[in-house]
Amino acid sequence: MDTTITLSLPQEIAIQLTANGEDLSRMALEALALQEYRASKLSIAQLQRVLGFETRVEVDDFLKKHGVELEYTYADLERDREAHRQLGL
């Protein structure tokens, strides 16, 4: 089950924030997810799920776009190897 969060903003601020056609809901979701990833409350896999990305590459691109240096640990390598084994690659 998903949780819905409602934000209340003054209309003029909402208009200003979406002046270039941005999706305010998506902006809020990305900001929250990024903050919680930086605080180590979300893993890469959770971040991928929350943001609806299909691949790890999309997550890496998102993090790079937001100035987050990517760390690829030995544990990450082992998870990737196991995923490849399960997929028969």
ROVEXDREN-618340 format. One record per residue (C-alpha): residue number from 0; residue in three letters; chain; x, y, z. Coordinates in Angstrom, 2 decimals, padded with zeros to 5 digits, m for minus. Example, Ala and Ser with C-alpha at 12.3 -4.5 7.8 and 13.67 -1.06 7.14 Angstrom:
2
+-----+------+-------+---------+---------+---------+
|  nr | rest | kette |      c1 |      c2 |      c3 |
+-----+------+-------+---------+---------+---------+
|   0 |  ALA |     A |  012.30 | m004.50 |  007.80 |
|   1 |  SER |     A |  013.67 | m001.06 |  007.14 |
+-----+------+-------+---------+---------+---------+
% end
This chain:
89
+-----+------+-------+---------+---------+---------+
|  nr | rest | kette |      c1 |      c2 |      c3 |
+-----+------+-------+---------+---------+---------+
|   0 |  MET |     A |  000.00 |  000.00 |  000.00 |
|   1 |  ASP |     A |  001.26 |  003.47 | m000.87 |
|   2 |  THR |     A |  001.01 |  006.55 |  001.32 |
|   3 |  THR |     A | m000.22 |  009.86 | m000.04 |
|   4 |  ILE |     A |  001.18 |  013.09 |  001.35 |
|   5 |  THR |     A | m000.51 |  016.44 |  000.83 |
|   6 |  LEU |     A |  001.42 |  019.72 |  000.85 |
|   7 |  SER |     A | m000.07 |  023.14 |  001.14 |
|   8 |  LEU |     A |  001.73 |  026.00 | m000.63 |
|   9 |  PRO |     A |  000.67 |  029.55 | m001.30 |
|  10 |  GLN |     A | m000.65 |  029.64 | m004.86 |
|  11 |  GLU |     A |  001.86 |  032.26 | m006.03 |
|  12 |  ILE |     A |  004.74 |  030.07 | m004.82 |
|  13 |  ALA |     A |  003.31 |  027.01 | m006.57 |
|  14 |  ILE |     A |  002.92 |  029.02 | m009.77 |
|  15 |  GLN |     A |  006.49 |  030.28 | m009.50 |
|  16 |  LEU |     A |  007.87 |  026.77 | m008.90 |
|  17 |  THR |     A |  006.05 |  025.35 | m011.91 |
|  18 |  ALA |     A |  006.56 |  028.28 | m014.29 |
|  19 |  ASN |     A |  008.65 |  026.13 | m016.64 |
|  20 |  GLY |     A |  006.21 |  023.24 | m016.66 |
|  21 |  GLU |     A |  007.69 |  021.31 | m013.76 |
|  22 |  ASP |     A |  005.59 |  018.69 | m011.99 |
|  23 |  LEU |     A |  005.37 |  019.92 | m008.40 |
|  24 |  SER |     A |  004.44 |  016.48 | m007.04 |
|  25 |  ARG |     A |  007.44 |  014.90 | m008.74 |
|  26 |  MET |     A |  009.73 |  017.68 | m007.51 |
|  27 |  ALA |     A |  008.58 |  017.10 | m003.93 |
|  28 |  LEU |     A |  008.98 |  013.32 | m004.23 |
|  29 |  GLU |     A |  012.49 |  013.62 | m005.65 |
|  30 |  ALA |     A |  013.53 |  016.16 | m003.00 |
|  31 |  LEU |     A |  012.28 |  013.94 | m000.18 |
|  32 |  ALA |     A |  013.82 |  010.78 | m001.63 |
|  33 |  LEU |     A |  017.16 |  012.51 | m002.23 |
|  34 |  GLN |     A |  017.24 |  013.94 |  001.29 |
|  35 |  GLU |     A |  016.49 |  010.56 |  002.85 |
|  36 |  TYR |     A |  019.08 |  008.82 |  000.65 |
|  37 |  ARG |     A |  021.71 |  011.36 |  001.73 |
|  38 |  ALA |     A |  020.72 |  010.72 |  005.36 |
|  39 |  SER |     A |  021.24 |  006.96 |  004.73 |
|  40 |  LYS |     A |  017.58 |  006.25 |  005.40 |
|  41 |  LEU |     A |  017.01 |  004.88 |  001.88 |
|  42 |  SER |     A |  019.16 |  002.40 |  000.01 |
|  43 |  ILE |     A |  019.85 |  002.59 | m003.71 |
|  44 |  ALA |     A |  017.22 | m000.11 | m004.29 |
|  45 |  GLN |     A |  014.65 |  001.78 | m002.21 |
|  46 |  LEU |     A |  015.47 |  005.02 | m003.99 |
|  47 |  GLN |     A |  014.96 |  003.26 | m007.32 |
|  48 |  ARG |     A |  011.59 |  001.92 | m006.17 |
|  49 |  VAL |     A |  010.36 |  005.22 | m004.69 |
|  50 |  LEU |     A |  011.25 |  007.14 | m007.84 |
|  51 |  GLY |     A |  009.90 |  004.46 | m010.18 |
|  52 |  PHE |     A |  013.15 |  003.97 | m012.07 |
|  53 |  GLU |     A |  013.49 |  000.75 | m014.03 |
|  54 |  THR |     A |  017.29 |  000.52 | m013.91 |
|  55 |  ARG |     A |  020.18 |  001.27 | m011.61 |
|  56 |  VAL |     A |  021.63 |  003.46 | m014.36 |
|  57 |  GLU |     A |  018.62 |  005.78 | m014.03 |
|  58 |  VAL |     A |  019.27 |  006.02 | m010.29 |
|  59 |  ASP |     A |  022.95 |  006.76 | m010.88 |
|  60 |  ASP |     A |  022.05 |  009.47 | m013.40 |
|  61 |  PHE |     A |  019.57 |  010.99 | m010.93 |
|  62 |  LEU |     A |  022.17 |  011.04 | m008.14 |
|  63 |  LYS |     A |  024.85 |  012.46 | m010.42 |
|  64 |  LYS |     A |  022.44 |  015.19 | m011.57 |
|  65 |  HIS |     A |  021.97 |  016.14 | m007.91 |
|  66 |  GLY |     A |  025.68 |  016.18 | m007.08 |
|  67 |  VAL |     A |  025.81 |  012.92 | m005.14 |
|  68 |  GLU |     A |  029.06 |  011.06 | m005.55 |
|  69 |  LEU |     A |  028.42 |  007.43 | m006.28 |
|  70 |  GLU |     A |  030.04 |  004.81 | m004.09 |
|  71 |  TYR |     A |  030.22 |  001.32 | m005.46 |
|  72 |  THR |     A |  031.17 | m001.04 | m002.67 |
|  73 |  TYR |     A |  032.20 | m004.65 | m002.63 |
|  74 |  ALA |     A |  028.72 | m005.46 | m001.26 |
|  75 |  ASP |     A |  027.21 | m003.70 | m004.30 |
|  76 |  LEU |     A |  029.38 | m005.82 | m006.57 |
|  77 |  GLU |     A |  028.28 | m009.01 | m004.83 |
|  78 |  ARG |     A |  024.59 | m008.04 | m005.11 |
|  79 |  ASP |     A |  025.06 | m007.31 | m008.81 |
|  80 |  ARG |     A |  026.84 | m010.63 | m009.33 |
|  81 |  GLU |     A |  024.03 | m012.49 | m007.56 |
|  82 |  ALA |     A |  021.41 | m010.68 | m009.64 |
|  83 |  HIS |     A |  023.28 | m011.67 | m012.82 |
|  84 |  ARG |     A |  023.49 | m015.28 | m011.64 |
|  85 |  GLN |     A |  019.76 | m015.34 | m010.97 |
|  86 |  LEU |     A |  019.07 | m013.91 | m014.40 |
|  87 |  GLY |     A |  021.39 | m016.46 | m015.99 |
|  88 |  LEU |     A |  023.73 | m013.81 | m017.38 |
+-----+------+-------+---------+---------+---------+
% end
